[in-house]
Amino acid sequence: MFDQIIQRLPELATLEATVTDLERKHTEGQARVQALAVKTAQAKENDLNREALALNRGRKVPKPTEPALAEQLAGAQRDLQVLERRLALANSARALYLAEHHAEILGLLERAHRAEGAKVAAAATEALGALAAYHLAEDSARNLQRLHPAPAQENVGSPESVSVVFGHVNTRNFTGGPQRGVLEGTLQYLISLGAATVVGAVEEGDDDQDAA
């Protein structure tokens, strides 16, 4: 949701894009420094081994490879330090924008919150109507069975060794689902989300907990 709000504020979108890009480059820079550090350390060991072997054999000492890698490592470390400064500045600029435009951004979020709440409420209203029709059919079938029970069929078969007696069967005790009132209460709560609410409001219980 906040990402959608950002796209409606071009300056903030630019700041967010800058921060994201610098974070990516910073991660890549860290990986490059780590890789060069490993290569440089290994090159130093190889250079020492080759030099020792050459001296023992009375041969010319080969040109070391570690200095070139060390130079690359130093450059990568400096680049990473610059990226860290750039990222810190970009984060500061974004934080400043959010502070200066707090009311505007909060207003956009509140409008988006109300719009989404209206969608939920509309869907819940439709579901509540369908649930009422569903329960009406169930109640009608129950009343028909109570007022006009089906004639009992004559038992002409052999007696069963075990008799199983079912109680009143409905959608709750047969399927194990929630009670009708629980379903209706949940849908009514979702319908209430279409009413005006305050984004970021603190419940009294939460406030009391914070105070404790």
Protein Blocks (a to p, Z undefined) as FASTA:
>chain_A
ZZmmmmmmmklmmmmmmmmmmmmmmmmmmmmmmmmmmmmmmmmmmmmmmmmmmmmnopac
dddfklmmmmmmmmmmmmmmmmmmmmmmmmmmmmmmmmmmmmmmmmmmmmmmmmmmmmmm
mmmmmmmmmmmmmmmmmmmmmmmmmmmccdddddfbdcdfbdcddddddfklmnopacfk
lmmmmmmmmmmmmpccdehiacfklmmmmmZZ
